[in-house]
Amino acid sequence: MCRSLTTVGFLYAAKIMDMKEKPETTSGPPPPRLDCIKCFDALWFCYSPFHQMQSYYRYGEFDNCFGKWGDLVDCLTLKTKRAAEVEEILIAWEKAKPHIWTFRTVDEASDHWWRMYKHFVMMSPPLPGAAQPHPKSDKS
């Protein structure tokens, strides 16, 4: 499954895959089919020089694209299952996905920040000319 697709879209596509069992008599454009082209495009873009340089600039390492491969394999696997199974799988994935807004306490946020950026703080020397605390004088 390509993670950029919504669960509703997959459920709709799953119902379409089940059209052989329940033919509809509506006239109009044919409904869209479940395809994995978005996953394939994302994988293709992942190996592009632009994406790799962007990843290196942002994170300091090249992207190995394992997540994109997993999404494509998941999508292709979903195409081999019946609509009821696809619906169950997609609902389970949607429930397991963490919410975009994860709230942390101050301590959790501090621990997370240190895990993410500690190597930057430890590697960087103090800046020359940085503000130093003024020595206290006896003349107050």
PLY file of the C-alpha trace (Angstrom):
ply
format ascii 1.0
element vertex 140
property float x
property float y
property float z
element edge 139
property int vertex1
property int vertex2
end_header
0.00 0.00 0.00
1.32 3.40 -0.86
1.07 5.32 2.39
0.08 8.49 0.55
-3.27 6.99 -0.38
-6.14 7.32 2.05
-8.00 4.49 3.65
-11.24 5.74 2.17
-9.69 5.56 -1.30
-8.58 2.00 -0.69
-11.96 1.01 0.67
-13.58 2.48 -2.41
-11.10 0.69 -4.64
-11.65 -2.54 -2.72
-15.37 -2.29 -3.38
-14.59 -1.77 -7.05
-12.43 -4.88 -7.10
-15.47 -6.74 -5.82
-17.59 -5.59 -8.79
-17.58 -9.04 -10.35
-19.70 -10.31 -7.49
-22.06 -7.29 -7.46
-22.39 -5.69 -10.89
-23.86 -2.19 -10.80
-26.15 -0.91 -13.52
-25.14 2.76 -13.30
-24.15 4.48 -16.48
-21.22 6.87 -16.45
-17.47 6.77 -16.30
-15.99 3.56 -14.96
-14.84 3.81 -11.35
-11.09 4.00 -10.70
-9.24 0.75 -10.11
-6.80 -0.02 -7.34
-3.38 0.51 -8.84
0.07 0.90 -7.39
1.35 3.56 -9.77
1.67 6.16 -6.98
3.84 3.78 -4.98
5.96 3.04 -8.03
6.32 6.77 -8.78
7.35 7.44 -5.19
9.95 4.66 -5.40
11.24 5.99 -8.73
11.53 9.52 -7.31
13.31 8.18 -4.22
16.24 7.06 -6.38
16.45 10.39 -8.24
19.55 12.53 -7.68
17.35 15.41 -6.50
15.77 13.38 -3.69
19.06 11.78 -2.68
20.83 15.17 -2.44
17.86 16.61 -0.55
18.00 13.71 1.89
21.75 14.11 2.32
21.36 17.85 2.94
18.56 17.42 5.46
19.64 14.31 7.35
23.33 13.84 6.53
22.79 10.50 4.79
21.35 9.16 1.57
17.88 7.61 1.54
17.94 3.83 1.13
14.26 3.86 -0.03
13.35 0.78 2.05
10.05 2.39 3.08
9.09 2.99 -0.54
9.87 -0.63 -1.43
7.70 -1.78 1.48
4.82 0.43 0.33
4.99 -0.97 -3.20
5.10 -4.57 -1.96
2.16 -3.89 0.39
0.15 -2.39 -2.46
0.88 -5.33 -4.75
-0.02 -7.74 -1.95
-3.35 -5.97 -1.41
-4.20 -6.49 -5.07
-4.13 -10.25 -4.53
-6.64 -10.24 -1.67
-10.43 -10.14 -1.57
-12.24 -6.89 -0.79
-13.25 -7.94 2.73
-9.66 -8.81 3.63
-8.38 -5.54 2.14
-10.89 -3.55 4.17
-9.87 -5.27 7.42
-6.17 -4.76 6.72
-6.62 -1.09 5.89
-8.67 -0.39 8.99
-6.02 -2.10 11.14
-3.25 -0.04 9.49
-5.22 3.16 10.00
-5.67 2.41 13.71
-2.00 1.50 14.16
-0.76 4.68 12.51
0.32 7.33 15.05
-1.60 10.58 15.00
0.09 13.55 13.32
-0.07 15.51 16.56
1.71 13.56 19.25
1.79 15.52 22.47
4.67 15.13 24.87
5.28 16.33 28.37
8.18 18.73 28.90
10.41 15.87 30.07
9.44 13.66 27.11
10.04 16.53 24.69
13.42 17.27 26.26
14.47 13.61 26.07
13.32 13.40 22.45
15.20 16.58 21.55
18.42 15.30 23.14
18.09 11.96 21.33
17.63 13.73 18.01
20.22 16.54 18.32
22.74 15.52 20.98
25.40 14.67 18.40
25.17 18.20 16.97
25.56 19.80 20.40
28.46 17.56 21.40
30.34 17.96 18.11
30.13 21.74 17.85
32.76 23.77 19.71
31.67 26.95 21.49
31.39 29.85 19.10
34.15 32.47 19.31
32.80 35.78 20.47
29.75 34.13 22.00
28.31 35.95 24.96
30.04 34.88 28.14
28.68 35.58 31.59
30.22 38.75 33.01
32.37 38.31 36.11
30.80 39.82 39.19
32.58 42.84 40.55
32.84 43.82 44.19
31.73 47.37 43.38
27.97 47.18 43.67
0 1
1 2
2 3
3 4
4 5
5 6
6 7
7 8
8 9
9 10
10 11
11 12
12 13
13 14
14 15
15 16
16 17
17 18
18 19
19 20
20 21
21 22
22 23
23 24
24 25
25 26
26 27
27 28
28 29
29 30
30 31
31 32
32 33
33 34
34 35
35 36
36 37
37 38
38 39
39 40
40 41
41 42
42 43
43 44
44 45
45 46
46 47
47 48
48 49
49 50
50 51
51 52
52 53
53 54
54 55
55 56
56 57
57 58
58 59
59 60
60 61
61 62
62 63
63 64
64 65
65 66
66 67
67 68
68 69
69 70
70 71
71 72
72 73
73 74
74 75
75 76
76 77
77 78
78 79
79 80
80 81
81 82
82 83
83 84
84 85
85 86
86 87
87 88
88 89
89 90
90 91
91 92
92 93
93 94
94 95
95 96
96 97
97 98
98 99
99 100
100 101
101 102
102 103
103 104
104 105
105 106
106 107
107 108
108 109
109 110
110 111
111 112
112 113
113 114
114 115
115 116
116 117
117 118
118 119
119 120
120 121
121 122
122 123
123 124
124 125
125 126
126 127
127 128
128 129
129 130
130 131
131 132
132 133
133 134
134 135
135 136
136 137
137 138
138 139
